């Protein structure tokens, strides 16, 4: 019977070849990690919102200069109005037709309004809601929202943008991400933005920690 010869063994990769492949992979990995490191503010932030929070906590930034309109139709420069009030402000962003996250923010602000009142902080801290939907949120819509939220005008104020051209600057300054949704709605993030008496954004905090935000705002002089 004829013997079946075995095929010769395949040559094994050389040590040099393995080393080169490993080195190339390691370089690619390190370059990728470096890109992530710098793109996320040295690893401190992994989203646009957290990056903005990190930036502001290290270096407060003046809020942009633009005109706003209130529920009575009055107009003012936002930064000048904040400075003239001589109060620290806790700021949130809504559109008045919103039935999702804006409703949650409204409930949080109602709690904050009561805390400001009962803690005697009306001269030190104010609540400001800004609409980012100038196309639909004129004075009448702002007034209806104020009534629905039972705003105390001595504590809580709502304003909208006078010019639609200011919307992008507003959202970028505060780190607000707004995505159009069906039926004219919007998806957007929510947070509590602390603006000091000179009109600087100094901190961005979670909206589900209102007492911490109020304590921080109260500490600013």
Long-range contacts (C-beta under 8 A, 24 or more apart in sequence): 48-175, 48-177, 49-175, 49-177, 49-189, 49-191, 49-204, 51-175, 52-174, 52-175, 52-204, 53-175, 53-191, 53-203, 53-204, 56-175, 56-201, 56-202, 56-203, 56-204, 57-203, 57-204, 60-196, 60-200, 60-201, 60-202, 60-203, 61-173, 61-200, 61-201, 62-198, 62-199, 62-200, 62-201, 63-173, 63-174, 63-195, 63-199, 63-200, 63-201, 64-166, 64-169, 64-170, 64-173, 66-161, 66-162, 66-163, 66-166, 66-169, 66-170, 67-161, 67-162, 67-163, 67-166, 68-130, 68-159, 68-160, 68-161, 68-162, 69-138, 69-139, 69-142, 69-159, 69-160, 69-161, 69-162, 70-139, 70-142, 70-157, 70-158, 70-159, 71-139, 71-142, 71-143, 71-145, 71-146, 71-158, 71-159, 72-139, 72-143, 73-139, 75-162, 78-159, 78-199, 79-199, 80-199, 82-195, 82-197, 82-199, 83-197, 83-198, 83-199, 85-126, 85-197, 86-197, 87-123, 87-124, 87-125, 87-126, 87-197, 88-124, 88-125, 88-126, 88-194, 88-195, 88-196, 88-197, 88-217, 88-218, 88-220, 89-125, 89-126, 89-127, 89-128, 89-194, 89-195, 89-217, 90-125, 90-126, 90-127, 90-128, 90-192, 90-193, 90-194, 90-195, 90-213, 90-214, 90-217, 91-128, 91-129, 91-130, 91-174, 91-192, 91-193, 91-194, 91-195, 92-128, 92-129, 92-130, 92-190, 92-191, 92-192, 92-193, 92-207, 93-129, 93-130, 93-131, 93-132, 93-171, 93-174, 93-176, 93-188, 93-190, 94-129, 94-130, 94-131, 94-132, 94-145, 95-131, 95-132, 95-133, 95-136, 95-137, 95-186, 96-131, 96-133, 96-136, 96-137, 96-141, 96-142, 96-144, 96-145, 97-133, 97-136, 97-141, 97-184, 97-185, 98-185, 98-186, 101-188, 101-189, 101-190, 102-190, 104-190, 104-207, 105-129, 105-190, 105-207, 106-148, 106-149, 108-192, 108-207, 108-208, 108-210, 109-149, 109-156, 110-149, 110-150, 111-210, 112-210, 112-213, 112-214, 113-151, 113-152, 113-155, 113-156, 115-210, 115-211, 115-214, 116-155, 116-214, 117-152, 117-155, 119-214, 121-214, 121-218, 122-154, 122-155, 124-217, 124-218, 125-214, 125-217, 125-218, 126-155, 126-156, 126-157, 127-155, 127-156, 127-157, 128-156, 128-157, 128-158, 128-159, 128-195, 129-156, 129-157, 129-158, 129-159, 130-158, 130-159, 130-160, 130-161, 130-170, 131-158, 131-159, 131-160, 131-161, 132-161, 132-167, 132-170, 132-171, 132-176, 132-178, 132-186, 132-188, 133-160, 133-186, 134-160, 134-161, 134-162, 134-163, 134-164, 134-166, 134-167, 135-164, 136-184, 173-201, 174-201, 174-204, 175-204, 194-220, 196-220, 197-221
